[in-house]
Every structure is written in structure tokens, then in C-alpha cells.
Amino acid sequence: MSEQSCKVIHRRNACLPRAAATLLALWVAASPVLALSPQELARSFAYCAGRLSAQAQAETTPDSAQLIRLSQDMDDLLAATIAPEDRVYFERLTRAGRVAQIELISLAQYSFDADEAAQADRLARHQIAQCRAMVLGG
């Protein structure tokens, strides 16, 4: 995720499950973002885990369960790409992604400026679509 995409607004450390390792291998094989360095990829996983978690909490639709699963998948992918000693740093990035998404959702719902609310809503949806695409492809 680029820093510029957040301009509108002024974990776990467990053994990687076999399914997550397989998912990571399949994702890397099919991903168009192979040009990302491992550090950039891990940052994207961290931000997306936070964004997906925040979006799932904000929604009251059947889709929120899928968002929670995707957030957990991002956590697993993150765990597979970082060294254990970097865990605290990436937990902070996950929280930053969560806060950024919450701010967009809040602006979209509560801004008195209709244009600002619409822009925040579009950006929030775009960010979630990018995160979904990282896990689900497309």
C-alpha cells in the first residue's frame, strides 16, 4: 500500500499453519506484485490485516465474516514473511492500517462535507478491494 493512498486523512506470533504456507506459495506464484521486496510485501500484509479487521468490525453484513477470515489470512501471510524479531514493528503497522481504515469509515459516515464523505468512502472501498485482491487474486 502506498503512503499516498492515505492522504484523505490528516499478533500474533504463532506457528504458520500448513494451509497458510500453501496459500502464500500459491499467491506468490500467481501474483502480479512480485516486484515488491519482502519488506514491502510484509508491510502490505500488515496494513491489510488491520484494514480488513477494521472494516469487518464496522460492517453488519454477512460479508464481515469473510473480512475477518481475510484479515486472519493476512496475519498468517505476514507471519510467514517476517523474522520473529520484527514482529512488534509489524504489529504497529497492522494497528496503523486499522486506524487508517477506521478514519476513512468515520469520515464517510459522519462528514458534513458530502464530497469529502464520498471521497473517503471510495478510498475505503478501494483499499479493501486491494487487500482482497492480494489474498483472493484479481
C-alpha positions in Angstrom: 0.0 0.0 0.0 1.3 3.4 -0.8 1.6 6.2 1.7 -0.2 8.5 -0.8 -3.4 6.4 -0.6 -3.9 7.5 3.0 -3.8 11.3 2.2 -7.5 11.9 2.7 -7.0 11.8 6.4 -4.6 14.3 8.1 -0.2 -10.6 16.5 0.1 -12.6 16.6 3.3 -14.7 16.6 2.3 -18.2 16.0 3.5 -21.2 14.0 2.5 -20.8 10.4 -0.2 -23.3 9.6 0.4 -25.6 6.6 -2.6 -24.1 4.8 -1.2 -20.6 5.2 2.2 -21.7 3.8 0.4 -23.2 0.8 -1.6 -20.1 0.3 1.5 -18.0 0.4 3.2 -20.2 -2.2 0.2 -20.1 -4.5 -0.2 -16.4 -4.0 3.4 -15.6 -4.8 3.3 -17.9 -7.9 0.2 -16.1 -9.3 0.8 -12.5 -8.0 1.5 -9.6 -10.3 3.2 -7.8 -7.4 6.3 -10.0 -7.4 8.4 -6.8 -7.9 7.8 -5.9 -4.3 10.6 -6.6 -1.9 9.9 -8.9 1.0 9.8 -5.9 3.3 7.3 -4.1 1.1 5.2 -7.2 0.9 5.2 -7.7 4.6 4.2 -4.0 5.1 1.2 -4.6 2.7 0.2 -7.7 4.6 0.3 -5.8 7.9 -1.6 -2.8 6.7 -4.2 -5.0 5.0 -4.7 -7.2 8.1 -5.5 -4.0 10.1 -7.7 -2.5 7.4 -9.7 -5.7 6.9 -10.2 -6.1 10.6 -11.5 -2.6 11.0 -13.8 -3.0 8.0 -15.2 -6.2 9.4 -15.9 -4.5 12.7 -17.6 -1.6 11.0 -19.9 -3.7 8.8 -23.0 -5.5 10.0 -23.4 -7.6 6.8 -22.7 -11.3 6.1 -19.6 -10.1 4.4 -18.0 -9.2 7.7 -17.2 -12.9 8.5 -15.3 -13.1 5.2 -13.4 -10.0 6.1 -12.4 -11.4 9.4 -11.1 -14.6 7.7 -9.2 -12.5 5.1 -7.7 -10.5 8.0 -6.6 -13.7 9.6 -5.1 -14.9 6.3 -3.2 -11.6 6.1 -1.9 -12.2 9.6 -0.7 -15.7 8.6 0.9 -14.4 5.4 2.7 -11.7 7.5 3.9 -14.3 10.0 5.4 -16.2 7.0 7.3 -13.3 5.7 8.9 -11.6 8.7 11.5 -12.6 11.2 10.3 -13.1 14.8 12.3 -10.1 16.0 10.4 -7.8 13.6 7.0 -8.8 15.0 6.5 -5.7 17.2 7.3 -3.4 14.3 4.7 -5.1 12.0 2.1 -5.2 14.8 2.4 -1.4 14.8 1.8 -1.3 11.1 -1.2 -3.5 11.5 -2.6 -1.1 14.0 -1.8 1.8 11.7 -3.8 0.1 8.9 -6.7 -0.4 11.3 -6.7 3.2 12.4 -6.4 4.5 8.8 -9.4 2.4 7.8 -11.4 3.5 10.8 -10.7 7.1 10.0 -11.9 6.7 6.4 -15.1 4.9 7.6 -15.7 7.6 10.1 -15.3 10.4 7.5 -17.5 8.6 5.1 -20.3 8.2 7.7 -20.1 11.4 9.6 -18.5 14.2 7.5 -20.7 17.2 7.0 -19.0 17.7 3.6 -20.7 15.4 1.1 -17.7 15.4 -1.3 -15.3 14.5 1.5 -17.6 11.7 2.7 -17.9 10.3 -0.9 -14.1 10.5 -1.4 -13.5 8.8 1.9 -16.0 6.1 1.1 -14.4 5.5 -2.3 -10.9 5.3 -0.8 -12.0 2.9 2.0 -13.7 0.6 -0.6 -10.6 0.8 -2.8 -8.3 -0.1 0.0 -10.4 -3.1 0.9 -10.6 -4.2 -2.7 -6.8 -4.1 -3.0 -6.4 -6.2 0.2 -9.0 -8.7 -1.1 -7.1 -9.0 -4.3 -3.9 -9.7 -2.5 -5.5 -12.8 -1.0 -8.1 -13.8 -3.5 -6.4 -12.7 -6.7 -7.8 -10.4 -9.3 
